[in-house]
Amino acid sequence: MPSSKAIIYYWQENKKINGSLFYAIEYHMMINTISSCDLIIVDINNADLNYIYSIIEEKYNTKINIIQCKRIKLNSLTLDKILVFDIKTFDKIKFFIKSKFLVYSNDTHDISNQQSNITFYGSYDYQKYDKYCILKLGLTFQKSVSNGDKAFVSGPSQRFLNHKKALIYKKNNTHYKNLFNEIDEVIYTHTGLDKNNRVIIEAFYHNKKCTFIEYNSQIHDSSHIRYNDCLNGELEKYILTSDDLLIQDFINDNYTK
C-alpha cells in the first residue's frame, strides 16, 4: 500500500547524477527504518531508473523501491506530506500537489509569498529558510571500501597533470563505479560556490586523505565549512541519524513550522 508521505525528486535529464538525488535516496533509507515513506522520481524513464538501481546496488548496503510518476499524474496522489531536497524539484511540482511541503533550500527562491503549507530548511548564509537544519549524509548505509592508490580530482584538472599518482578526474553527470575502492585521496579544488558538497564528507568518512586547494578565497561556502569541521573532528555532525530534525518533522504529523 502506498504511504501517505513521500520524498519526491524531479529527474534532471541534463544533470542525472547530483547530490540532491543521493540525499533523497539516503533520507528515504533512514526514514524507512522508523516509519513509512515512498520515494517518487518524476518523469524518469526505465533506462535511467535501471541506472539508478545499479548505482544503489554498487554504493549502498540497503535496497529500496523507487516509484515512477509522470508530473501530470501527481495531482492524483493522496499524500499528506512531501519532502524535497532541491528547489528545482519544488518548482516543478508545487502546482500539482497541495500537500504539506518540507523543502531543503539548496538554491535561490522567493519566499515573499510563502504559503503556510511550505517549510524551508537550511543552514548556510546564502540560503533562505524557516528552520535551521544541517543537511546530512546517509553514510551508515554506504558499503565499506578498500584502499586504492589513485587520487580523485574534484574540480579543474590542469594543475595536476604532473601529479605522481594516477588521477581520476571529476566529470559532470557521471558516477564512477566503486570510486572509493580505487582511491586513497580526494583532491578538492575550490573555484566557485559549492552549495552542498558531499565528496569531502565521504572522503573523511572512508578514511581517505583530503586535500583542499583554494582557487577562490572570496567565497566561503559548504566546502570550507565541512572541510574545516572534519579537520576539527566534527565529522559526526554530518552523519544522518533517525533523530535528525528534518526527518522528525517529516514523520511527526504535529510538527510546528
LINQUINOR-V106615 format. One record per residue. N is the residue number from 1. RES is the residue in one letter. SS is DSSP state (h for helix, s for strand, l for the rest). PHI is phi in degrees with one decimal (NA if undefined). Layout:
BEGIN
N:RES:SS:PHI
N:RES:SS:PHI
END
This chain:
BEGIN
1:M:l:NA
2:P:l:-60.8
3:S:l:-78.5
4:S:l:-85.9
5:K:s:-125.9
6:A:s:-151.6
7:I:s:-89.5
8:I:s:-120.2
9:Y:s:-132.0
10:Y:s:-90.8
11:W:l:-65.1
12:Q:l:-106.5
13:E:l:-61.5
14:N:l:-92.3
15:K:l:-151.7
16:K:l:-67.3
17:I:l:-109.4
18:N:l:-153.0
19:G:h:-61.7
20:S:h:-60.6
21:L:h:-62.8
22:F:h:-68.9
23:Y:h:-63.3
24:A:h:-61.0
25:I:h:-63.9
26:E:h:-71.6
27:Y:h:-66.7
28:H:h:-60.6
29:M:h:-60.3
30:M:h:-69.8
31:I:h:-58.6
32:N:l:-75.1
33:T:l:-82.0
34:I:l:-129.1
35:S:l:-153.5
36:S:l:-111.6
37:C:l:-157.3
38:D:s:-93.8
39:L:s:-113.9
40:I:s:-114.0
41:I:s:-109.6
42:V:s:-91.3
43:D:l:60.3
44:I:l:-98.2
45:N:l:-87.8
46:N:h:-63.7
47:A:h:-63.6
48:D:h:-69.5
49:L:h:-62.6
50:N:h:-63.4
51:Y:h:-63.1
52:I:h:-63.3
53:Y:h:-60.7
54:S:h:-66.6
55:I:h:-67.2
56:I:h:-60.3
57:E:h:-61.5
58:E:h:-76.9
59:K:h:-96.0
60:Y:s:-118.0
61:N:l:-98.4
62:T:l:-126.0
63:K:l:-95.2
64:I:l:-136.7
65:N:l:-112.5
66:I:s:-108.6
67:I:s:-97.7
68:Q:s:-87.6
69:C:s:-152.7
70:K:l:-77.0
71:R:h:-59.2
72:I:h:-68.7
73:K:h:-95.9
74:L:h:-61.2
75:N:h:-69.0
76:S:h:-90.6
77:L:l:-78.0
78:T:l:-106.3
79:L:l:-116.4
80:D:l:-86.5
81:K:s:-150.0
82:I:s:-129.7
83:L:s:-112.8
84:V:s:-131.4
85:F:l:-110.5
86:D:l:-154.7
87:I:h:-67.4
88:K:h:-59.5
89:T:h:-62.4
90:F:h:-55.8
91:D:h:-64.4
92:K:h:-74.2
93:I:h:-115.3
94:K:l:-63.1
95:F:l:-87.2
96:F:l:-98.7
97:I:l:-132.0
98:K:l:-108.0
99:S:l:-74.5
100:K:s:-71.8
101:F:s:-109.8
102:L:s:-110.8
103:V:s:-126.3
104:Y:s:-78.5
105:S:l:-86.3
106:N:l:-94.0
107:D:l:-150.3
108:T:l:-64.0
109:H:l:-159.5
110:D:l:-95.1
111:I:l:-114.8
112:S:l:-64.6
113:N:l:-116.5
114:Q:l:-65.3
115:Q:l:-82.1
116:S:l:-69.0
117:N:l:-89.2
118:I:s:-119.4
119:T:s:-125.3
120:F:s:-100.2
121:Y:s:-122.9
122:G:s:-178.0
123:S:l:-147.2
124:Y:l:-101.6
125:D:l:-62.1
126:Y:l:-85.9
127:Q:l:-102.7
128:K:l:-106.6
129:Y:l:-151.3
130:D:l:-90.2
131:K:s:-131.4
132:Y:s:-74.5
133:C:l:-158.1
134:I:l:-79.6
135:L:l:-76.2
136:K:l:-117.7
137:L:s:-107.8
138:G:l:-81.2
139:L:h:-68.7
140:T:h:-69.6
141:F:h:-89.3
142:Q:s:-79.9
143:K:l:-68.0
144:S:l:-67.5
145:V:l:-126.1
146:S:l:-96.8
147:N:l:-113.0
148:G:l:-92.9
149:D:l:-129.8
150:K:s:-103.3
151:A:s:-122.3
152:F:s:-96.3
153:V:s:-102.0
154:S:s:-101.3
155:G:l:139.5
156:P:l:-54.5
157:S:l:-105.7
158:Q:h:-57.5
159:R:h:-65.1
160:F:h:-109.5
161:L:l:-63.4
162:N:l:-107.3
163:H:l:-64.4
164:K:l:-70.3
165:K:l:-80.2
166:A:l:-68.3
167:L:s:-115.3
168:I:s:-114.1
169:Y:s:-95.3
170:K:l:-66.1
171:K:l:-125.9
172:N:l:-58.5
173:N:l:65.1
174:T:l:-130.4
175:H:l:-107.5
176:Y:l:-89.2
177:K:l:-63.6
178:N:l:55.9
179:L:h:-53.7
180:F:h:-75.1
181:N:h:-83.2
182:E:h:-92.3
183:I:s:-120.2
184:D:s:-124.6
185:E:s:-153.5
186:V:s:-113.9
187:I:s:-106.7
188:Y:s:-98.7
189:T:s:-108.9
190:H:s:-95.2
191:T:l:-123.4
192:G:l:-150.3
193:L:l:-60.0
194:D:l:-112.7
195:K:l:-78.6
196:N:l:-154.6
197:N:l:-66.3
198:R:l:-109.4
199:V:h:-65.9
200:I:h:-64.0
201:I:h:-61.4
202:E:h:-63.9
203:A:h:-61.3
204:F:h:-64.4
205:Y:h:-63.1
206:H:l:-90.9
207:N:l:59.0
208:K:l:-101.4
209:K:s:-60.4
210:C:s:-125.3
211:T:s:-106.4
212:F:s:-107.3
213:I:s:-107.8
214:E:s:-95.0
215:Y:l:-102.8
216:N:l:-130.5
217:S:l:-82.9
218:Q:l:-81.3
219:I:l:-110.7
220:H:l:-110.5
221:D:l:-134.7
222:S:h:-61.1
223:S:h:-65.7
224:H:h:-63.9
225:I:h:-61.8
226:R:h:-69.2
227:Y:h:-62.5
228:N:h:-65.3
229:D:h:-60.4
230:C:h:-65.4
231:L:h:-60.6
232:N:l:-91.1
233:G:l:79.2
234:E:l:-109.5
235:L:h:-57.1
236:E:h:-55.9
237:K:h:-67.3
238:Y:h:-106.0
239:I:s:-95.1
240:L:l:-67.2
241:T:l:-131.1
242:S:l:-69.3
243:D:l:-91.3
244:D:l:-54.4
245:L:h:-58.2
246:L:h:-61.8
247:I:h:-67.9
248:Q:h:-64.4
249:D:h:-64.8
250:F:h:-70.0
251:I:h:-86.4
252:N:l:-90.3
253:D:l:-70.3
254:N:l:-109.3
255:Y:l:-66.5
256:T:l:-108.0
257:K:l:-74.3
END
